[in-house]
Amino acid sequence: MLLGLISLVIVDVKYIFLYILVFKSLRAYFKMGIGDYLKEFVKASFSRVLDGVQSEISGRIRESLVRFEQRIIRKMMAVLVIFAAVVFLALAFIFMFVEYFALSKTLAFFFIGVITLLIGIILNLKR
């Protein structure tokens, strides 16, 4: 019997605390004026609008970064292919100088180096 009475008192104390908590929050809600209510409403709706704008902006930034990345990869591949072509052409000129003009390999590499250097200087000056 004593145990039942103690458990009843504990349950009542919990309900009392719950009642006080709810009553105080309701009282605070009703004390809040119409200006405060409107302020909370505008703040909540404005934050939803800002979240939407933020997600839209971040999505567009992400899309533009992906396009930029693809463009950079394409340009790098083009430069790599051009570089391979230049290497093969240089080797072809070297073998042409050695075979048809009977130059030594040293002179052939020297001429190709000078020609490449001049082309680089001309391209650099055009900028």
Helices and strands as residue ranges (DSSP letters): H 2-31, H 34-100, H 105-126
